[in-house]
Amino acid sequence: MRALMNFMHRDGWSFQILAEDCKTILVGHRSVGKKETLLSMIARMGGSVEVARQNIRRWDRGSVWIDPSAAQCRALGIPSTRTT
C-alpha cells in the first residue's frame, strides 16, 4: 500500500498519513517527540529518509511516500488489502 506521510514540527513532530490520492486521511494527526523517532518510522515504512531530512532542514515540515507493511498498517489502524 503506497501512502503519503505529511509531517511538521509542532511541540514534537506531528504526522498524518494520506491515501495515494493525497485526499483521503488514513491516519489522523499523531505525534512523536523526537526527530530521530520520526525518521526511524519513515525508514521502517520504506520511505526516503534523505528526502525527509532535506524537508526538515529546509522547512521543519514535509511529505514522503511510504509503503507500510500489513503489520504496520494494523498497528497504525490503516485498512489494508495486503495478505503478506
Number of C-alpha atoms within 10 A of each C-alpha: 15 16 21 21 22 18 23 19 18 12 10 13 19 18 21 17 25 19 17 15 10 13 10 11 16 20 17 13 12 12 18 15 13 12 16 11 13 19 17 12 17 20 17 15 18 15 23 16 17 12 14 24 16 13 17 17 11 10 11 16 19 19 19 19 21 21 18 22 18 17 14 15 19 12 9 15 12 19 12 14 9 10 7 6
